[in-house]
Amino acid sequence: MIASERFERAAVLGVAVAEETRRLLRRHLDGTGGEGAGGERASTVVVDVPYPDAAVVTALLDVAAECFGERGDSIEEIRQAALETLLQLAGFDAESQLNRGELGGR
């Protein structure tokens, strides 16, 4: 296998991991869509992912952190940095399914 094929396969795998992470987060999003009490957009969205999906997300974040060379003072900071990078890779933006109104019955 030539180097370009390996890089292409690695890129496809990376996007698949990012999409799976986004799918799991979207599945457990509570439907508030990141809005505060007054309807304003929150800068932080907390998603409670129960076991066993939490174990999958943790493993994905640990692998991503190692792959991306993320650094931080704690394992949670490292995982948060990896999550941000994964969501960027998965296209987490205004067009993202995580931001759409159909979540949580909205």
Secondary structure, DSSP 8 states (H G I E B T S, - for coil): --HHHHHHHHHHHHHHHHHHHHHHHHHH--SSTTB-TTS-B-S-------TTHHHHHHHHHHHHHHHHT---SSHHHHHHHHHHHHHHHTT-STT-GGGSTTGGG-
